[in-house]
Amino acid sequence: MGRVFEKRKYKMFARYDKMAKGFTRIGKEIAIAIKLGGGDPAGNSRLRVAIQNAKGLNMPKDRIDAAIKRATSKDESNLQEIVYEGKGPYGTAILCECASDNPTRTVANVRMNFNRYGGELGKTGSLDYLFERKGVFRIKNEKINVEELEMDLIDFGADEVESDEEEIVVYTAFTDFGTMQKALEAKKLHIISSELERIPNSSVELSDAQVEEVMILVGKLEEDEDVQTVYHNLK
C-alpha cells in the first residue's frame, strides 16, 4: 500500500511540476509578445496566441491577467529570445529555445548540461538547418468533418492535417502561421494551442538504452527556468 501511495504521490508532483513549468513558459511568451507588440490583444496577434495557449493549459484567468500586468515591469521587459544548438550523445541534434533576461547565465547553464550529460554546445547555425520551422495548430475535435476542414484550410496554407477522437492537428509552413491563425479564429474553432515548432527533416534511430541517455540530457535542459522548449531529432 505504501509503494502505491508513493507512486501516486510522485505522479501528482510530476503533473504539478509540468503544469508550473508550462505556466512559467506561457508567462514569458506573454511578456515577449507585449514587449514586441503592446498589451492590447486585439492589435497584437502574438499576444492573442499566447493567451489562447494559456487557456489551453487551463491557466486560470487571474494568472493570465497577472502575467500581462507583470509583463510591463522592468524585470520582464528585458527578456530576450535566444536559440542554442548542440549535439547530444550519439550525434543527436538538440535545439533549445530560451527566453532570458541574462543570456550570460543562460548559456553557461545550457553549456554545463551539454557537457555534463555527454553532449557539446555548438555554434549558432550549426544544426538549425536540420530542422524546419512549422506552424502547428491543435484544435479540439468537436464532431468536426475533418475532410471538409482540410479542404477549407488548404487555401490558408495547410500542409498536413492529422486527427483522432480528441483533437485535430494542422501543420503549415512558417510563413503561413499568421494566415492560418486568422482563418481558424474566423471559423470560431476551439483552438487548444498554436505553436511554431521545429520539426526534424530526418530522425536518428537509437537503442532504448541510448535513447534514455539522450533523454536525460533533454530533461535536464528542460528543467532550466530560462529554457522554453527543447527539440531533438530522435526517432
ABEGO torsion letter per residue (X at the ends): XAAAAAAAAAAAAAAAAAAAAAAAAAAAAAAAAAAAAEABAAABAAAAAAAAAAAAAGBBAAAAAAAAAAAABAAAAABBBBBBBBBBBGGBBBBBBBBBABAAAAAAAAAAAAAAAGBBBBBBGAAAAABBBBBBBBBBBBGBBAAAAAAAAAAAGBABBBBBAABBBBBBBAAAAAAAAAAAAAAGBBBABBBBBBBBABBBBBBAAAAAAAAAAAAAAAABAABABBBBABX
